[in-house]
Amino acid sequence: MAAASPLLGRALAVASPTLAFPKGFYWGTATAAYQVEGAWNEGGKGESIWDRFSHTPGKINDGTTGDVACDHYHRYREDIALMRALNLNSYRFSVSWPRIQPEGSGKANVAGLDFYNRLVDALLEARIRPMLTLYHWDLPQKLEDAGGWPNRDLAGRFADYAEIMARALGDRVETWTLLNEPDAFTSLGYLDGTHAPGRSSIFDFLRATHTANLAQGAGFRAVKAVRPKARVGSAFSMSPCEPATDSEDDRIAAERAHGITNTWFLETALRGRYPSAFSFSPALFMKIRQDDMELVRVPLDFVGINLYYRTRISATTLTERLSDRRFIFLPARMEGWDKGPKTDIGWEVWPRALYDMVMRITKDYNRPVLEITESGCAYNDAPGPSGAVDDARRITYHQQYLSELARAIHDGADVRGYHAWSLLDNFEWAEGLSQRFGLAYVDFKTQKRTIKASGKWYAKVAAQNAL
C-alpha cells in the first residue's frame, strides 16, 4: 500500500471514523482483460469471441471495439501508479486466455506469459495483491468454433489453461478466481445473444451452464495440483431476487430465480447439486452424465460476489409460458426495480441489496469466506473547466454500499475485501465506450488518466480502513 502523505495522516488522525473494517481488509479495484488491455492482435495473441463480436457491425451500441480500450497492455505501469495513488492493496485483473493459448489449446505463448509476469511482478513491487481471474469472458474464438461453452470438452481445455497459469504465476499469485459471472456469460452469450458469441438458444444456455460448472471444478483441481496452498474461488454475479408482490406465486418464483441467478454455480461447487430453480429437471437437456456432480463439487476457498442492484421477480402466466420457451423452464419474470435512483446505465441504486445478499450467502452456506469482487456504478461525468471530474454520485454509491457491507460484517459475515468496479473507465461490453464506471477518467483519444473525486475519496477510505 502506498504511504499516506503527512498532511493526510494528520487529517485522518483528527477524523472519527464510525464504520471500521477488519484489520487486513483488502481495498481494491477490478478490471477485465478485454475491457482494458487493447493490443488485441499484438504479442502473438489469438482472436477472442469478443474480438469477433465487436468487429461485427451492429453488435456494439456505440460502434466501438476493445481493440485499444485503455491500452493497459502498454500502460500497466502507469495504471499501477494510479493504484498506489488510490492506496489500494489489491488488484483484481483477468488473464486473456487467447493471449496465452491463441487457439485455446497447446503450448503457452511466451510473449503472453511475459506480459502477465511483468504485471504481477510490478504489482508485488508496489505491495498490491494480485488477484488473478482466469476467465472473464474472452474465450478463444477457435474454441467457440468447436462448439463454445455448450461443448463439454471445453472444461478440459480450461483445466489445461489453468495449469499453465498456475505453473507460470503460482509462485507469486496466491489468490485465484476461476470464472467471472458464469451466470452472465452463459445467459447473455448463449440465451439472449446480446453478448459474445451472440447465440440464442435455451438448450445451448443449459448445456453451457453445465460445462461452466465442470470447468470450475476441473480448474480448481488443476490449480490446486500445482499450488496446493493457493486460495481458489470464483466470482458470481448476485442480486437479491425480491418478489414483486406478497403473493405466494411471486414468492415461489423469486426462490426459483434466486437459484438460477445466485447459486446455480455455487450450490454445485459446495454441495454437488443443482438448485431447484426450474419447473422440471433440465438434466436431460444439459446432458449431465453419471459422475458429473462429483466433478463439479469442489471446496472453494472463498466466494466472490459481484453485486450492483436487486431484481424484481413475478410469476409468469400460462400464456407467457406458452409463448416463450424460456418461461417453460423457469416460470419467473426478472426485471429491474425502479424505487431507487438510477445510474446512467439505468440500474437501480439500492445499497441494502449488498447487505441482504451477503447475509443470505453467509446464512445458507455456513459463513464462507467472502470477497466483494465487483460493485460500482456508471456515471458519465466529464472533466470540468479545471480538468477535475466531480462525480459526487459515485461517492454516494460506494459510501452507501460500503456502509451496508460494514453492517453485514458486524452481523457476522466473513468478508475479506471490496473491489470497486472499476479502476478505469473502459470498454463496457455491448455498451462500448459509452458508459463510465471508473474511479479514474480515461480520455480514449489521448489515453490520459485523471483520478476522479470518487477516486480521491476511495483513497482516503482505503488509507484509514474505515468510513
C-alpha positions as CSV (number, residue, x, y, z in Angstrom):
1,M,0.0,0.0,0.0
2,A,1.3,3.5,-0.8
3,A,2.2,5.5,2.2
4,A,-0.1,8.4,3.1
5,S,1.3,11.9,3.0
6,P,2.0,13.6,6.3
7,L,-0.9,16.1,5.7
8,L,-3.3,13.2,5.0
9,G,-2.0,11.4,8.1
10,R,-2.8,14.4,10.3
11,A,-6.3,14.7,8.7
12,L,-7.0,11.1,9.4
13,A,-5.8,11.4,13.0
14,V,-8.4,14.1,13.6
15,A,-11.2,12.1,11.9
16,S,-13.5,10.0,13.9
17,P,-14.5,7.1,11.7
18,T,-17.7,5.4,12.7
19,L,-17.5,2.3,10.5
20,A,-14.2,0.5,10.8
21,F,-13.3,-2.6,8.6
22,P,-11.4,-5.6,9.9
23,K,-7.6,-5.4,10.1
24,G,-6.0,-6.6,6.9
25,F,-9.1,-5.8,4.8
26,Y,-8.4,-5.6,1.1
27,W,-9.2,-2.4,-0.7
28,G,-9.1,-2.9,-4.4
29,T,-10.4,-2.3,-7.9
30,A,-11.3,-4.7,-10.6
31,T,-10.8,-4.8,-14.4
32,A,-11.1,-7.4,-17.2
33,A,-8.5,-8.1,-19.9
34,Y,-10.7,-7.4,-22.9
35,Q,-12.1,-4.2,-21.3
36,V,-8.8,-2.5,-20.6
37,E,-5.8,-4.2,-22.3
38,G,-6.2,-3.4,-26.0
39,A,-3.3,-4.8,-28.1
40,W,-5.9,-7.2,-29.5
41,N,-3.6,-8.6,-32.1
42,E,-0.2,-8.0,-30.6
43,G,2.3,-10.3,-29.0
44,G,1.0,-13.5,-30.6
45,K,-2.5,-13.1,-29.1
46,G,-5.2,-15.1,-30.9
47,E,-8.7,-13.9,-31.7
48,S,-11.3,-14.0,-28.9
49,I,-15.1,-14.2,-29.2
50,W,-15.2,-10.5,-28.2
51,D,-12.8,-9.6,-30.9
52,R,-15.1,-11.3,-33.4
53,F,-18.3,-9.9,-31.8
54,S,-17.2,-6.3,-31.5
55,H,-15.9,-6.3,-35.1
56,T,-19.4,-7.4,-36.3
57,P,-21.4,-4.3,-37.3
58,G,-24.4,-3.6,-35.1
59,K,-23.3,-5.6,-32.1
60,I,-21.9,-2.8,-30.0
61,N,-24.2,0.1,-29.3
62,D,-21.8,2.9,-30.0
63,G,-19.9,1.1,-32.7
64,T,-16.6,0.9,-30.8
65,T,-14.4,-2.1,-30.1
66,G,-11.9,-3.2,-27.5
67,D,-9.0,-3.1,-30.0
68,V,-7.3,-0.3,-27.9
69,A,-9.7,0.2,-24.9
70,C,-7.5,1.7,-22.2
71,D,-4.2,0.5,-23.7
72,H,-3.4,-1.2,-20.4
73,Y,-1.2,-3.7,-22.2
74,H,1.3,-0.8,-22.8
75,R,0.4,1.4,-19.9
76,Y,0.1,-1.1,-17.0
77,R,2.9,0.6,-15.0
78,E,1.1,3.9,-15.3
79,D,-2.0,2.2,-14.0
80,I,-0.2,0.6,-11.1
81,A,0.9,4.1,-10.2
82,L,-2.8,5.1,-10.1
83,M,-3.4,2.2,-7.8
84,R,-0.7,3.4,-5.4
85,A,-2.2,6.9,-5.5
86,L,-5.6,5.3,-4.6
87,N,-3.9,3.5,-1.6
88,L,-5.0,0.1,-2.9
89,N,-3.6,-3.2,-1.6
90,S,-5.5,-5.5,-4.0
91,Y,-6.0,-5.5,-7.8
92,R,-8.4,-8.0,-9.4
93,F,-7.5,-8.4,-13.1
94,S,-8.1,-11.2,-15.6
95,V,-5.8,-13.0,-18.0
96,S,-6.7,-13.1,-21.6
97,W,-7.0,-16.8,-22.5
98,P,-6.2,-16.2,-26.2
99,R,-3.1,-14.2,-25.2
100,I,-1.8,-17.4,-23.5
101,Q,-3.2,-20.0,-25.9
102,P,-4.1,-18.3,-29.2
103,E,-6.1,-21.3,-30.4
104,G,-7.4,-22.3,-26.9
105,S,-5.0,-25.3,-26.6
106,G,-1.4,-26.3,-27.0
107,K,1.8,-24.7,-25.7
108,A,1.7,-21.3,-24.0
109,N,2.5,-18.2,-26.0
110,V,5.7,-16.9,-24.4
111,A,5.0,-13.3,-25.1
112,G,1.6,-13.5,-23.4
113,L,3.1,-15.1,-20.3
114,D,5.8,-12.4,-20.2
115,F,3.2,-9.7,-20.1
116,Y,1.5,-11.2,-17.1
117,N,4.8,-12.0,-15.4
118,R,5.7,-8.3,-15.7
119,L,2.3,-7.2,-14.4
120,V,2.4,-9.5,-11.4
121,D,6.0,-8.5,-10.5
122,A,5.1,-4.8,-10.8
123,L,2.1,-5.3,-8.5
124,L,4.1,-7.1,-5.9
125,E,6.8,-4.4,-6.0
126,A,4.0,-1.9,-5.3
127,R,2.8,-4.0,-2.4
128,I,-0.5,-4.7,-4.1
129,R,-2.0,-8.2,-4.0
130,P,-2.5,-9.7,-7.5
131,M,-6.0,-11.3,-7.5
132,L,-6.0,-13.2,-10.8
133,T,-9.2,-14.1,-12.7
134,L,-8.6,-16.9,-15.2
135,Y,-11.8,-16.4,-17.3
136,H,-13.5,-13.0,-17.7
137,W,-15.4,-13.7,-20.9
138,D,-12.8,-13.6,-23.7
139,L,-13.0,-17.2,-24.9
140,P,-10.6,-18.1,-27.8
141,Q,-12.6,-17.9,-31.0
142,K,-11.2,-21.3,-32.0
143,L,-12.9,-22.9,-29.0
144,E,-16.2,-21.2,-29.9
145,D,-15.8,-22.6,-33.4
146,A,-15.5,-26.0,-31.9
147,G,-18.9,-25.5,-30.0
148,G,-18.1,-23.0,-27.3
149,W,-19.3,-23.4,-23.8
150,P,-22.1,-25.8,-24.7
151,N,-19.4,-28.3,-25.7
152,R,-18.3,-30.1,-22.6
153,D,-14.8,-30.7,-24.0
154,L,-14.1,-27.1,-23.2
155,A,-14.0,-28.0,-19.4
156,G,-10.8,-30.0,-20.1
157,R,-9.3,-27.2,-22.2
158,F,-9.9,-24.8,-19.3
159,A,-8.2,-27.1,-16.9
160,D,-5.1,-27.2,-19.2
161,Y,-5.1,-23.4,-19.4
162,A,-5.5,-23.1,-15.6
163,E,-2.5,-25.5,-15.1
164,I,-0.3,-23.4,-17.4
165,M,-1.1,-20.2,-15.5
166,A,-0.6,-21.9,-12.1
167,R,2.8,-23.1,-13.1
168,A,3.8,-19.7,-14.6
169,L,2.5,-17.4,-11.8
170,G,1.6,-19.6,-8.8
171,D,4.9,-18.9,-7.1
172,R,3.7,-15.2,-6.7
173,V,0.0,-15.2,-7.1
174,E,-1.8,-16.6,-4.1
175,T,-5.5,-15.7,-4.8
176,W,-7.1,-17.2,-7.9
177,T,-10.6,-16.6,-9.3
178,L,-11.7,-19.3,-11.7
179,L,-14.7,-17.8,-13.5
180,N,-16.2,-14.4,-13.6
181,E,-20.0,-14.4,-13.6
182,P,-20.7,-17.7,-15.2
183,D,-24.5,-16.9,-15.0
184,A,-23.9,-13.7,-17.1
185,F,-21.6,-15.1,-19.8
186,T,-23.8,-18.2,-20.4
187,S,-27.1,-16.3,-20.4
188,L,-26.1,-13.2,-22.3
189,G,-23.9,-15.1,-24.7
190,Y,-26.0,-18.2,-25.4
191,L,-29.6,-17.4,-24.3
192,D,-30.1,-13.7,-25.0
193,G,-27.5,-13.3,-27.7
194,T,-26.7,-9.7,-26.6
195,H,-23.1,-10.6,-25.7
196,A,-20.4,-12.6,-27.5
197,P,-20.7,-15.1,-29.1
198,G,-24.3,-13.9,-29.8
199,R,-26.2,-17.2,-29.8
200,S,-29.8,-17.5,-28.7
201,S,-30.9,-21.0,-27.6
202,I,-32.3,-22.2,-24.3
203,F,-30.7,-25.6,-24.9
204,D,-27.2,-24.0,-25.7
205,F,-27.6,-22.0,-22.5
206,L,-28.4,-25.0,-20.3
207,R,-25.5,-27.0,-21.7
208,A,-23.2,-24.0,-21.3
209,T,-24.0,-23.7,-17.6
210,H,-23.2,-27.3,-17.1
211,T,-19.9,-27.1,-18.9
212,A,-19.0,-24.0,-16.9
213,N,-19.7,-25.9,-13.7
214,L,-17.5,-28.8,-15.0
215,A,-14.8,-26.2,-15.9
216,Q,-15.0,-24.6,-12.5
217,G,-14.4,-28.0,-10.8
218,A,-11.6,-29.0,-13.2
219,G,-9.9,-25.6,-13.0
220,F,-10.0,-25.7,-9.2
221,R,-8.3,-29.1,-9.1
222,A,-5.8,-28.1,-11.8
223,V,-4.6,-25.0,-9.8
224,K,-4.5,-27.0,-6.5
225,A,-2.5,-29.8,-8.1
226,V,0.2,-27.3,-8.9
227,R,-0.2,-24.9,-6.0
228,P,-1.9,-26.7,-3.1
229,K,-1.7,-23.7,-0.8
230,A,-3.3,-21.3,-3.4
231,R,-6.6,-19.6,-2.4
232,V,-9.0,-20.6,-5.2
233,G,-12.6,-19.3,-5.7
234,S,-15.0,-17.9,-8.3
235,A,-16.7,-14.5,-8.8
236,F,-20.5,-14.9,-9.0
237,S,-22.9,-12.2,-10.2
238,M,-25.5,-11.9,-7.5
239,S,-28.7,-9.9,-6.9
240,P,-31.4,-10.3,-4.2
241,C,-34.4,-11.7,-6.0
242,E,-37.4,-10.0,-4.4
243,P,-41.0,-10.9,-5.1
244,A,-42.9,-8.2,-6.9
245,T,-45.9,-8.7,-4.6
246,D,-46.8,-10.6,-1.4
247,S,-48.5,-13.4,-3.4
248,E,-47.4,-17.0,-2.9
249,D,-46.8,-17.3,-6.7
250,D,-44.4,-14.4,-6.7
251,R,-42.6,-15.7,-3.6
252,I,-42.1,-19.2,-5.2
253,A,-41.0,-17.5,-8.5
254,A,-38.5,-15.4,-6.5
255,E,-36.9,-18.5,-4.9
256,R,-36.6,-20.2,-8.3
257,A,-34.9,-17.0,-9.7
258,H,-32.5,-17.0,-6.7
259,G,-31.5,-20.5,-7.7
260,I,-30.6,-19.7,-11.3
261,T,-29.3,-16.1,-10.6
262,N,-27.3,-16.5,-7.5
263,T,-26.5,-20.2,-6.7
264,W,-26.5,-22.2,-10.0
265,F,-22.7,-22.2,-9.9
266,L,-22.3,-22.1,-6.1
267,E,-24.6,-24.9,-4.9
268,T,-22.9,-27.2,-7.4
269,A,-19.4,-26.4,-6.1
270,L,-20.2,-26.5,-2.4
271,R,-22.9,-29.2,-2.3
272,G,-22.6,-31.1,-5.6
273,R,-26.2,-30.5,-6.8
274,Y,-28.2,-28.0,-8.8
275,P,-30.7,-25.7,-7.1
276,S,-34.4,-26.4,-7.7
277,A,-34.8,-23.5,-10.0
278,F,-36.8,-24.9,-12.9
279,S,-40.3,-26.2,-13.1
280,F,-38.9,-29.6,-14.1
281,S,-35.4,-31.0,-14.2
282,P,-33.4,-29.9,-17.2
283,A,-30.8,-32.6,-16.6
284,L,-31.5,-34.4,-19.9
285,F,-31.2,-31.1,-21.9
286,M,-28.0,-30.3,-20.0
287,K,-26.5,-33.8,-20.9
288,I,-25.5,-34.5,-17.3
289,R,-23.5,-37.8,-17.1
290,Q,-23.5,-40.2,-14.2
291,D,-20.5,-38.9,-12.3
292,D,-20.7,-35.3,-13.3
293,M,-22.0,-34.0,-9.9
294,E,-18.9,-35.3,-8.2
295,L,-16.8,-33.5,-10.8
296,V,-18.5,-30.1,-10.2
297,R,-18.1,-30.3,-6.4
298,V,-15.1,-28.5,-5.1
299,P,-14.4,-26.8,-1.7
300,L,-14.0,-23.2,-2.9
301,D,-11.6,-21.3,-0.6
302,F,-13.7,-18.1,-1.0
303,V,-16.9,-16.9,-2.7
304,G,-16.6,-13.8,-4.8
305,I,-19.7,-11.6,-5.0
306,N,-20.3,-9.2,-7.8
307,L,-23.3,-7.0,-6.9
308,Y,-24.8,-3.9,-8.4
309,Y,-28.6,-4.0,-7.9
310,R,-31.6,-6.1,-6.8
311,T,-34.0,-7.9,-9.1
312,R,-37.8,-7.8,-9.1
313,I,-39.4,-11.2,-9.7
314,S,-43.0,-12.0,-10.7
315,A,-44.7,-15.3,-11.6
316,T,-45.5,-15.8,-15.3
317,T,-48.9,-16.6,-16.7
318,L,-49.8,-19.7,-18.7
319,T,-50.0,-17.6,-21.8
320,E,-46.5,-16.2,-21.2
321,R,-45.1,-19.7,-20.7
322,L,-46.7,-21.0,-23.9
323,S,-45.4,-18.0,-25.9
324,D,-41.8,-18.0,-24.6
325,R,-39.9,-21.3,-24.3
326,R,-37.6,-19.9,-21.6
327,F,-40.6,-19.5,-19.2
328,I,-41.5,-23.1,-19.6
329,F,-38.2,-24.0,-17.9
330,L,-38.1,-21.0,-15.5
331,P,-41.6,-19.6,-14.8
332,A,-40.3,-16.3,-13.4
333,R,-40.1,-12.8,-15.0
334,M,-37.0,-10.9,-13.9
335,E,-36.9,-7.1,-14.1
336,G,-35.1,-4.2,-12.5
337,W,-36.7,-2.3,-9.7
338,D,-37.3,1.4,-10.0
339,K,-37.9,2.7,-6.5
340,G,-34.3,3.9,-6.0
341,P,-32.3,6.4,-8.1
342,K,-30.9,5.2,-11.4
343,T,-27.3,5.2,-12.7
344,D,-26.6,6.4,-16.2
345,I,-26.8,2.9,-17.5
346,G,-30.3,2.5,-16.0
347,W,-29.5,0.3,-13.0
348,E,-31.3,1.0,-9.7
349,V,-29.1,2.0,-6.8
350,W,-30.2,0.0,-3.7
351,P,-27.5,-0.3,-1.1
352,R,-29.5,-2.7,1.1
353,A,-29.1,-5.2,-1.7
354,L,-25.5,-5.8,-0.8
355,Y,-26.3,-6.4,2.9
356,D,-29.2,-8.8,2.0
357,M,-27.1,-10.8,-0.4
358,V,-24.1,-11.1,1.8
359,M,-26.2,-12.2,4.8
360,R,-28.1,-14.8,2.8
361,I,-25.0,-16.4,1.4
362,T,-23.5,-16.3,4.9
363,K,-26.5,-18.0,6.4
364,D,-27.2,-20.5,3.7
365,Y,-23.6,-21.7,3.3
366,N,-22.3,-21.7,6.9
367,R,-20.4,-18.4,6.9
368,P,-18.0,-18.9,3.9
369,V,-15.1,-16.5,3.3
370,L,-16.4,-13.8,1.1
371,E,-14.8,-11.1,-1.1
372,I,-16.8,-8.4,-2.9
373,T,-15.1,-8.9,-6.2
374,E,-17.1,-6.1,-8.0
375,S,-19.5,-3.3,-7.2
376,G,-19.8,0.0,-8.9
377,C,-21.9,2.4,-11.0
378,A,-21.9,4.1,-14.4
379,Y,-22.0,7.9,-14.1
380,N,-20.7,9.7,-17.2
381,D,-19.4,12.9,-15.6
382,A,-16.8,14.6,-17.7
383,P,-13.9,16.9,-16.7
384,G,-14.9,20.4,-15.8
385,P,-13.2,23.6,-16.9
386,S,-10.4,22.9,-14.3
387,G,-9.9,19.4,-15.6
388,A,-11.3,17.8,-12.4
389,V,-14.1,15.2,-12.6
390,D,-16.6,15.8,-9.9
391,D,-18.6,12.6,-9.7
392,A,-20.4,13.1,-6.4
393,R,-23.0,10.4,-7.2
394,R,-20.3,7.7,-7.4
395,I,-19.0,8.7,-3.9
396,T,-22.5,8.4,-2.6
397,Y,-22.9,5.0,-4.2
398,H,-19.8,3.5,-2.7
399,Q,-20.3,5.1,0.6
400,Q,-23.8,3.7,0.9
401,Y,-22.9,0.2,-0.3
402,L,-19.8,0.1,1.9
403,S,-22.0,1.1,4.9
404,E,-24.2,-1.9,4.2
405,L,-21.2,-4.1,3.9
406,A,-19.8,-2.9,7.2
407,R,-23.2,-3.7,8.8
408,A,-23.1,-7.2,7.3
409,I,-19.6,-7.8,8.7
410,H,-20.8,-6.5,12.1
411,D,-23.7,-9.0,11.9
412,G,-21.3,-12.0,11.3
413,A,-20.4,-12.1,7.6
414,D,-16.7,-13.0,7.0
415,V,-15.9,-10.5,4.3
416,R,-12.2,-10.0,3.5
417,G,-12.2,-7.4,0.7
418,Y,-14.1,-4.9,-1.5
419,H,-13.2,-4.3,-5.2
420,A,-14.7,-1.2,-6.8
421,W,-15.6,-1.6,-10.5
422,S,-13.6,-0.2,-12.0
423,L,-10.1,1.2,-11.8
424,L,-10.6,2.9,-15.2
425,D,-13.4,3.9,-17.5
426,N,-13.2,1.1,-20.0
427,F,-14.9,-0.9,-22.8
428,E,-18.3,-1.8,-21.3
429,W,-19.1,-4.8,-23.4
430,A,-22.2,-4.2,-25.6
431,E,-22.3,-0.6,-24.5
432,G,-18.9,0.1,-25.9
433,L,-17.1,3.2,-24.5
434,S,-20.3,5.0,-23.7
435,Q,-20.7,4.1,-20.0
436,R,-18.1,5.1,-17.5
437,F,-17.6,3.1,-14.3
438,G,-14.0,4.1,-13.4
439,L,-12.5,5.8,-10.4
440,A,-10.2,7.3,-13.0
441,Y,-11.4,9.1,-16.1
442,V,-9.9,8.0,-19.4
443,D,-9.8,10.2,-22.4
444,F,-9.9,7.5,-25.0
445,K,-8.4,9.7,-27.7
446,T,-5.2,10.6,-25.7
447,Q,-5.3,7.8,-23.1
448,K,-4.8,10.4,-20.4
449,R,-6.0,9.2,-16.9
450,T,-7.5,11.6,-14.4
451,I,-8.4,10.5,-10.9
452,K,-12.0,11.5,-10.2
453,A,-13.3,12.9,-7.0
454,S,-14.6,9.4,-6.2
455,G,-11.1,8.0,-6.6
456,K,-9.7,10.6,-4.1
457,W,-12.5,9.7,-1.7
458,Y,-11.9,6.0,-2.1
459,A,-8.2,6.5,-1.4
460,K,-8.9,8.1,1.9
461,V,-11.3,5.3,2.9
462,A,-8.6,2.7,2.0
463,A,-5.9,4.6,3.9
464,Q,-8.0,4.7,7.1
465,N,-9.7,1.3,6.6
466,A,-12.9,2.9,7.7
467,L,-15.8,5.1,6.5
